[in-house]
Amino acid sequence: MRAPFLTTEILRDAPRQSFQAGDRVILCGQPTDRAYLVSKGSLINVSTRQVWKAGEVVSLTGFLALEEYIHDIEAVADTTTVLIQRSLFRMASDRENRMTWPLSVCLASAATAVIAS
């Protein structure tokens, strides 16, 4: 999923992390205290085989709705991610509209509940 409110200005100082093909980027049970934006390369959900490419936020629904990631995510190819702390992600979404964050969390929580049932 893309997050258009994550502008170049906001991402400029965010830390980056590089991975080689096959590296685990996110481990099941890891806290959702940061989002991962694919800058270069691609990542895959080991269980569902969902793929994220450059410009997409990895497991956005899980990041918004859960306290921990529920799947292992690994690099398909050499990949660079931008790490976005939850507070920065929220601030960026609030710049567009103050209702973006609470509505996004609510919808993600509902979607996660449907998937889990």
KEVO-454791 format. One line per 8 residues: their letters; for each residue x, y, z of C-alpha. Coordinates in Angstrom, 1 decimal, decimal comma. Example, Ala and Ser with C-alpha at 12.3 -4.5 7.8 and 13.67 -1.06 7.14 Angstrom:
% KEVO-454791
AS	12,3:-4,5:7,8 | 13,7:-1,1:7,1;
% end
This chain:
% KEVO-454791
MRAPFLTT	0,0:0,0:0,0 | 1,1:3,5:-0,7 | 1,0:6,4:1,7 | 1,0:9,6:-0,3 | 1,3:11,8:2,8 | 4,8:10,4:3,3 | 6,6:13,2:1,4 | 10,2:13,6:0,5;
EILRDAPR	10,5:16,2:3,2 | 9,3:13,8:5,9 | 11,4:10,9:4,7 | 14,6:12,8:4,2 | 16,0:12,2:7,7 | 14,4:8,8:8,3 | 16,9:6,0:8,8 | 17,4:3,5:6,0;
QSFQAGDR	18,3:-0,2:6,3 | 19,7:-2,4:3,5 | 19,0:-6,1:3,1 | 20,3:-8,9:0,8 | 18,0:-11,3:-0,9 | 16,8:-13,9:1,6 | 17,4:-11,7:4,7 | 14,5:-11,5:7,2;
VILCGQPT	13,4:-7,9:7,4 | 10,5:-8,3:9,9 | 10,1:-11,2:12,3 | 6,7:-12,4:13,5 | 6,2:-11,0:17,0 | 8,3:-7,9:16,3 | 6,7:-4,7:17,7 | 4,8:-2,5:15,2;
DRAYLVSK	6,6:0,6:16,5 | 7,9:1,5:13,0 | 6,7:1,1:9,4 | 8,9:-0,1:6,6 | 8,7:1,8:3,3 | 10,4:-0,1:0,4 | 12,8:2,4:-1,2 | 14,5:-0,1:-3,6;
GSLINVST	13,9:-3,8:-4,3 | 11,1:-5,9:-3,0 | 9,9:-7,8:0,1 | 7,7:-10,9:0,4 | 5,4:-12,2:3,2 | 6,8:-15,7:3,8 | 3,4:-17,1:4,7 | 1,0:-15,4:2,3;
RQVWKAGE	3,5:-14,6:-0,5 | 2,2:-11,0:-0,8 | 4,9:-8,8:-2,4 | 5,7:-5,2:-1,7 | 7,8:-3,1:-4,2 | 9,4:0,3:-4,2 | 7,1:3,0:-2,9 | 4,9:0,7:-0,8;
VVSLTGFL	4,5:0,4:3,0 | 5,0:-3,2:4,2 | 2,0:-4,7:6,0 | 0,3:-1,3:6,5 | -2,8:-2,8:7,9 | -0,8:-4,8:10,5 | 1,3:-1,7:11,4 | -1,8:0,4:12,0;
ALEEYIHD	-3,9:-2,2:13,8 | -1,6:-4,5:15,7 | 1,0:-4,3:18,5 | 3,2:-6,9:16,8 | 3,7:-8,0:13,2 | 2,1:-11,4:12,6 | 4,2:-12,6:9,7 | 7,9:-13,0:8,7;
IEAVADTT	8,8:-10,7:5,8 | 12,0:-11,2:3,8 | 13,9:-9,6:1,0 | 13,3:-11,0:-2,5 | 16,2:-9,1:-3,9 | 18,7:-6,6:-2,5 | 16,4:-4,1:-0,8 | 16,5:-0,8:1,0;
TVLIQRSL	13,8:0,2:3,4 | 13,0:3,5:5,0 | 12,1:3,1:8,7 | 9,3:5,4:9,8 | 8,6:5,6:13,5 | 4,9:5,4:14,5 | 4,9:9,0:15,8 | 6,4:10,3:12,5;
FRMASDRE	3,9:8,3:10,5 | 1,0:9,7:12,6 | 2,3:13,3:12,3 | 2,6:12,9:8,5 | -0,9:11,5:8,2 | -2,3:14,3:10,4 | -0,8:17,0:8,2 | -3,2:16,0:5,4;
NRMTWPLS	-6,3:15,7:7,6 | -6,5:15,2:11,4 | -9,0:12,4:10,8 | -6,7:10,4:8,6 | -4,9:8,6:11,5 | -7,9:7,6:13,7 | -9,9:6,5:10,6 | -7,0:4,5:9,2;
VCLASAAT	-6,4:2,8:12,5 | -10,1:2,0:12,9 | -10,4:0,6:9,3 | -7,2:-1,4:9,7 | -8,5:-2,8:13,0 | -11,8:-3,8:11,4 | -10,0:-5,4:8,5 | -7,6:-7,3:10,8;
AVIAS	-10,5:-8,6:12,9 | -12,3:-9,9:9,7 | -9,1:-11,6:8,5 | -8,5:-13,2:12,0 | -12,1:-14,6:12,2;
% end
